[in-house]
């Protein structure tokens, strides 16, 4: 009888701690998704100070044309006066949290004017976030253009 009670108690503790871990991961996933939304708002506003806080110093972006941008190059492209985004939103977003790392996969839709020409892009993206000193920062982003139908 004592063995059955001890087994039931151990199972209950395991189930509770697993649920707690899942809720903690869910909370962290929500935080990361909030940062993804803040990133989009910063792009729309061309707010490079906000982007600077969201992106790690080692940030690297693989762009839709296959080129690679460092953090400073990425921020410079946002500041370019020829770049005028009007809308930046994410669709079909999924986040997976692995301790102090999170992977976000989704579709990024952006429209605006660049070099005097209007554009609308849909891109499949993967962002990698790392939590350091209780702060999440994106360390890598990869985008692939989704062709228009």
MIDOSE-1310 file (N, C-alpha, C; in nm, 2 decimals, decimal comma, always signed):
residues 149
xxxx	+0,08/-0,12/+0,00/+0,00/+0,00/+0,00/+0,09/+0,13/+0,00; +0,20/+0,12/+0,08/+0,28/+0,24/+0,09/+0,35/+0,26/-0,05; +0,39/+0,15/-0,11/+0,45/+0,16/-0,24/+0,36/+0,22/-0,35; +0,23/+0,18/-0,34/+0,13/+0,24/-0,43/+0,11/+0,39/-0,41
xxxx	+0,11/+0,43/-0,28/+0,09/+0,57/-0,24/+0,21/+0,65/-0,29; +0,33/+0,60/-0,26/+0,46/+0,67/-0,30/+0,46/+0,68/-0,45; +0,42/+0,58/-0,53/+0,42/+0,58/-0,67/+0,32/+0,69/-0,72; +0,20/+0,69/-0,66/+0,10/+0,79/-0,70/+0,15/+0,93/-0,67
xxxx	+0,21/+0,95/-0,55/+0,27/+1,08/-0,52/+0,38/+1,13/-0,61; +0,46/+1,03/-0,65/+0,57/+1,07/-0,74/+0,52/+1,10/-0,88; +0,42/+1,03/-0,92/+0,35/+1,06/-1,05/+0,28/+1,20/-1,05; +0,22/+1,23/-0,94/+0,15/+1,36/-0,93/+0,25/+1,47/-0,93
xxxx	+0,36/+1,45/-0,86/+0,47/+1,56/-0,86/+0,53/+1,57/-1,00; +0,55/+1,46/-1,07/+0,61/+1,47/-1,20/+0,51/+1,54/-1,30; +0,38/+1,51/-1,29/+0,28/+1,57/-1,37/+0,27/+1,72/-1,34; +0,28/+1,76/-1,22/+0,27/+1,90/-1,18/+0,40/+1,97/-1,24
xxxx	+0,52/+1,91/-1,21/+0,64/+1,98/-1,26/+0,64/+1,99/-1,41; +0,59/+1,89/-1,48/+0,59/+1,89/-1,63/+0,50/+2,00/-1,67; +0,38/+2,01/-1,61/+0,29/+2,12/-1,64/+0,35/+2,25/-1,62; +0,42/+2,27/-1,50/+0,48/+2,40/-1,47/+0,59/+2,43/-1,58
xxxx	+0,67/+2,33/-1,62/+0,77/+2,36/-1,72/+0,71/+2,40/-1,85; +0,60/+2,33/-1,88/+0,53/+2,36/-2,01/+0,47/+2,51/-2,00; +0,42/+2,55/-1,89/+0,36/+2,68/-1,87/+0,48/+2,78/-1,88; +0,59/+2,75/-1,82/+0,71/+2,84/-1,82/+0,75/+2,86/-1,96
xxxx	+0,76/+2,75/-2,04/+0,80/+2,76/-2,18/+0,70/+2,84/-2,26; +0,57/+2,82/-2,23/+0,47/+2,89/-2,30/+0,48/+3,04/-2,27; +0,51/+3,08/-2,14/+0,52/+3,22/-2,11/+0,64/+3,28/-2,18; +0,75/+3,20/-2,19/+0,87/+3,25/-2,26/+0,84/+3,26/-2,41
xxxx	+0,77/+3,17/-2,46/+0,73/+3,17/-2,60/+0,65/+3,30/-2,63; +0,56/+3,33/-2,54/+0,48/+3,45/-2,56/+0,56/+3,58/-2,55; +0,66/+3,58/-2,47/+0,75/+3,69/-2,46/+0,83/+3,71/-2,60; +0,88/+3,60/-2,65/+0,95/+3,60/-2,77/+0,86/+3,65/-2,89
xxxx	+0,74/+3,60/-2,89/+0,64/+3,64/-2,99/+0,61/+3,79/-2,98; +0,61/+3,84/-2,86/+0,59/+3,99/-2,84/+0,71/+4,06/-2,89; +0,83/+4,01/-2,88/+0,95/+4,07/-2,93/+0,95/+4,07/-3,08; +0,89/+3,96/-3,14/+0,88/+3,96/-3,29/+0,79/+4,07/-3,34
xxxx	+0,68/+4,09/-3,26/+0,59/+4,20/-3,30/+0,65/+4,34/-3,28; +0,73/+4,35/-3,18/+0,80/+4,48/-3,15/+0,90/+4,50/-3,27; +0,96/+4,40/-3,32/+1,05/+4,41/-3,43/+0,98/+4,46/-3,55; +0,86/+4,41/-3,58/+0,78/+4,46/-3,69/+0,74/+4,60/-3,68
xxxx	+0,70/+4,64/-3,56/+0,67/+4,78/-3,53/+0,79/+4,87/-3,55; +0,90/+4,83/-3,51/+1,03/+4,90/-3,52/+1,06/+4,92/-3,67; +1,04/+4,82/-3,75/+1,07/+4,83/-3,89/+0,97/+4,93/-3,95; +0,84/+4,92/-3,92/+0,75/+5,02/-3,98/+0,79/+5,16/-3,94
xxxx	+0,84/+5,18/-3,82/+0,87/+5,32/-3,77/+1,02/+5,35/-3,80; +1,09/+5,26/-3,86/+1,23/+5,28/-3,89/+1,31/+5,31/-3,76; +1,27/+5,25/-3,65/+1,32/+5,27/-3,52/+1,44/+5,18/-3,50; +1,56/+5,23/-3,54/+1,68/+5,15/-3,53/+1,73/+5,13/-3,38
xxxx	+1,69/+5,23/-3,29/+1,73/+5,21/-3,15/+1,66/+5,09/-3,09; +1,53/+5,08/-3,12/+1,45/+4,96/-3,07/+1,51/+4,83/-3,13; +1,54/+4,83/-3,26/+1,60/+4,72/-3,32/+1,74/+4,68/-3,26; +1,81/+4,78/-3,23/+1,94/+4,76/-3,17/+1,93/+4,68/-3,04
xxxx	+1,83/+4,71/-2,96/+1,81/+4,64/-2,84/+1,76/+4,50/-2,86; +1,68/+4,47/-2,97/+1,63/+4,34/-3,00/+1,73/+4,24/-3,06; +1,83/+4,30/-3,12/+1,93/+4,22/-3,20/+2,06/+4,21/-3,12; +2,11/+4,09/-3,11/+2,24/+4,07/-3,04/+2,35/+4,13/-3,12
xxxx	+2,46/+4,16/-3,05/+2,57/+4,22/-3,12/+2,63/+4,13/-3,23; +2,61/+4,00/-3,22/+2,66/+3,90/-3,31/+2,55/+3,87/-3,42; +2,44/+3,94/-3,42/+2,33/+3,91/-3,51/+2,38/+3,90/-3,66; +2,32/+3,80/-3,72/+2,34/+3,78/-3,87/+2,21/+3,75/-3,93
xxxx	+2,19/+3,81/-4,05/+2,07/+3,79/-4,13/+2,10/+3,73/-4,26; +2,03/+3,62/-4,30/+2,04/+3,57/-4,44/+1,92/+3,63/-4,51; +1,95/+3,71/-4,61/+1,84/+3,79/-4,67/+1,78/+3,70/-4,78; +1,67/+3,75/-4,84/+1,59/+3,68/-4,94/+1,67/+3,65/-5,07
xxxx	+1,78/+3,73/-5,09/+1,86/+3,71/-5,21/+1,98/+3,62/-5,18; +1,99/+3,57/-5,06/+2,10/+3,49/-5,02/+2,22/+3,56/-4,96; +2,21/+3,69/-4,96/+2,32/+3,77/-4,90/+2,32/+3,76/-4,75; +2,43/+3,80/-4,69/+2,44/+3,79/-4,54/+2,46/+3,94/-4,49
xxxx	+2,39/+3,97/-4,39/+2,40/+4,11/-4,33/+2,44/+4,09/-4,18; +2,54/+4,17/-4,14/+2,57/+4,18/-4,00/+2,46/+4,27/-3,93; +2,47/+4,29/-3,80/+2,38/+4,38/-3,73/+2,39/+4,52/-3,79; +2,51/+4,57/-3,80/+2,53/+4,71/-3,84/+2,48/+4,73/-3,98
xxxx	+2,50/+4,63/-4,07/+2,45/+4,64/-4,21/+2,30/+4,63/-4,21; +2,24/+4,55/-4,13/+2,09/+4,54/-4,12/+2,03/+4,67/-4,08; +2,09/+4,73/-3,97/+2,04/+4,85/-3,92/+2,06/+4,97/-4,02; +2,17/+4,96/-4,10/+2,19/+5,07/-4,20/+2,09/+5,05/-4,31
xxxx	+2,05/+4,93/-4,34/+1,95/+4,91/-4,45/+1,81/+4,97/-4,41; +1,78/+4,96/-4,28/+1,65/+5,01/-4,22/+1,66/+5,17/-4,23; +1,77/+5,22/-4,20/+1,79/+5,37/-4,19/+1,79/+5,43/-4,33; +1,82/+5,35/-4,44/+1,83/+5,41/-4,57/+1,71/+5,49/-4,61
xxxx	+1,73/+5,61/-4,65/+1,61/+5,70/-4,68/+1,53/+5,64/-4,80; +1,59/+5,56/-4,88/+1,51/+5,50/-5,00/+1,42/+5,39/-4,95; +1,44/+5,34/-4,83/+1,36/+5,23/-4,78/+1,24/+5,29/-4,69; +1,12/+5,27/-4,74/+1,00/+5,33/-4,67/+0,89/+5,22/-4,65
xxxx	+0,91/+5,14/-4,55/+0,81/+5,03/-4,52/+0,68/+5,10/-4,47; +0,57/+5,04/-4,51/+0,44/+5,09/-4,46/+0,37/+4,99/-4,37; +0,40/+4,86/-4,39/+0,33/+4,76/-4,31/+0,43/+4,64/-4,30; +0,44/+4,59/-4,18/+0,52/+4,47/-4,15/+0,45/+4,38/-4,05
xxxx	+0,40/+4,27/-4,09/+0,33/+4,18/-4,01/+0,37/+4,03/-4,02; +0,35/+3,96/-3,92/+0,38/+3,81/-3,92/+0,25/+3,73/-3,93; +0,26/+3,62/-4,00/+0,14/+3,53/-4,02/+0,19/+3,39/-3,99; +0,10/+3,30/-3,95/+0,13/+3,16/-3,93/+0,26/+3,14/-3,85
xxxx	+0,27/+3,21/-3,73/+0,39/+3,20/-3,65/+0,38/+3,09/-3,55; +0,50/+3,02/-3,53/+0,51/+2,92/-3,43/+0,64/+2,94/-3,36; +0,64/+2,93/-3,23/+0,76/+2,94/-3,15/+0,78/+2,81/-3,07; +0,91/+2,77/-3,06/+0,95/+2,66/-2,98/+1,06/+2,70/-2,89
xxxx	+1,04/+2,68/-2,76/+1,14/+2,73/-2,66/+1,21/+2,61/-2,61; +1,35/+2,62/-2,61/+1,44/+2,51/-2,56/+1,53/+2,58/-2,45; +1,48/+2,59/-2,33/+1,55/+2,65/-2,23/+1,58/+2,80/-2,26; +1,70/+2,84/-2,28/+1,74/+2,98/-2,30/+1,75/+3,00/-2,45
xxxx	+1,69/+2,92/-2,54/+1,69/+2,94/-2,68/+1,55/+2,92/-2,73; +1,51/+3,00/-2,84/+1,38/+2,99/-2,90/+1,40/+3,00/-3,05; +1,32/+2,92/-3,12/+1,31/+2,93/-3,26/+1,17/+2,97/-3,31; +1,17/+3,07/-3,39/+1,04/+3,12/-3,44/+1,04/+3,10/-3,59
xxxx	+0,93/+3,03/-3,64/+0,91/+3,01/-3,78/+0,78/+3,07/-3,82; +0,77/+3,14/-3,93/+0,65/+3,20/-3,97/+0,66/+3,26/-4,11; +0,56/+3,34/-4,14/+0,56/+3,42/-4,27/+0,56/+3,57/-4,23; +0,65/+3,64/-4,29/+0,67/+3,78/-4,27/+0,61/+3,85/-4,40
xxxx	+0,52/+3,94/-4,38/+0,46/+4,01/-4,50/+0,49/+4,16/-4,48; +0,56/+4,22/-4,58/+0,60/+4,36/-4,57/+0,56/+4,43/-4,70; +0,52/+4,55/-4,69/+0,49/+4,63/-4,81/+0,54/+4,77/-4,78; +0,57/+4,84/-4,89/+0,63/+4,98/-4,88/+0,68/+5,02/-5,01
xxxx	+0,77/+5,12/-5,01/+0,84/+5,17/-5,13/+0,99/+5,16/-5,10; +1,06/+5,12/-5,20/+1,20/+5,11/-5,20/+1,26/+5,16/-5,33; +1,34/+5,26/-5,32/+1,40/+5,32/-5,44/+1,29/+5,37/-5,54; +1,19/+5,43/-5,48/+1,08/+5,48/-5,56/+0,98/+5,38/-5,62
xxxx	+0,99/+5,26/-5,59/+0,90/+5,15/-5,64/+0,83/+5,08/-5,53; +0,70/+5,07/-5,54/+0,62/+5,00/-5,44/+0,65/+4,85/-5,45; +0,64/+4,78/-5,33/+0,67/+4,64/-5,33/+0,58/+4,58/-5,22; +0,55/+4,45/-5,24/+0,49/+4,37/-5,14/+0,57/+4,23/-5,14
xxxx	+0,62/+4,19/-5,03/+0,69/+4,07/-5,01/+0,63/+3,98/-4,91; +0,62/+3,85/-4,94/+0,59/+3,75/-4,84/+0,71/+3,66/-4,83; +0,76/+3,64/-4,71/+0,88/+3,57/-4,68/+0,86/+3,47/-4,57; +0,91/+3,35/-4,59/+0,92/+3,25/-4,49/+1,04/+3,28/-4,41
xxxx	+1,03/+3,28/-4,27/+1,14/+3,32/-4,19/+1,17/+3,22/-4,08; +1,29/+3,22/-4,03/+1,33/+3,14/-3,91/+1,42/+3,24/-3,83; +1,37/+3,27/-3,71/+1,45/+3,36/-3,62/+1,50/+3,27/-3,50; +1,62/+3,29/-3,46/+1,68/+3,22/-3,35/+1,71/+3,33/-3,24
xxxx	+1,64/+3,30/-3,12/+1,65/+3,39/-3,01/+1,73/+3,32/-2,90; +1,81/+3,40/-2,83/+1,88/+3,35/-2,71/+1,85/+3,44/-2,59; +1,83/+3,37/-2,48/+1,80/+3,45/-2,35/+1,93/+3,46/-2,28; +1,98/+3,58/-2,25/+2,10/+3,60/-2,18/+2,08/+3,71/-2,07
xxxx	+2,11/+3,68/-1,95/+2,08/+3,78/-1,84/+1,94/+3,82/-1,84; +1,85/+3,73/-1,85/+1,70/+3,75/-1,85/+1,65/+3,83/-1,96; +1,73/+3,85/-2,07/+1,69/+3,93/-2,18/+1,70/+3,84/-2,31; +1,59/+3,84/-2,39/+1,59/+3,77/-2,51/+1,64/+3,87/-2,62
xxxx	+1,73/+3,81/-2,71/+1,78/+3,89/-2,82/+1,79/+3,79/-2,94; +1,76/+3,84/-3,06/+1,77/+3,76/-3,18/+1,91/+3,75/-3,22; +1,96/+3,63/-3,25/+2,10/+3,62/-3,29/+2,11/+3,58/-3,44; +2,00/+3,53/-3,50/+2,01/+3,50/-3,64/+1,87/+3,50/-3,70
xxxx	+1,86/+3,54/-3,82/+1,74/+3,54/-3,90/+1,76/+3,50/-4,04; +1,68/+3,41/-4,09/+1,69/+3,36/-4,23/+1,56/+3,38/-4,30; +1,56/+3,44/-4,41/+1,43/+3,46/-4,49/+1,44/+3,41/-4,63; +1,33/+3,35/-4,68/+1,32/+3,30/-4,81/+1,20/+3,36/-4,88
xxxx	+1,21/+3,43/-4,99/+1,10/+3,49/-5,06/+1,00/+3,38/-5,10; +0,87/+3,41/-5,07/+0,76/+3,32/-5,12/+0,71/+3,38/-5,25; +0,73/+3,32/-5,36/+0,69/+3,37/-5,49/+0,54/+3,40/-5,50; +0,50/+3,51/-5,57/+0,36/+3,54/-5,59/+0,30/+3,44/-5,67
x	+0,17/+3,42/-5,65/+0,10/+3,31/-5,73/+0,04/+3,37/-5,85
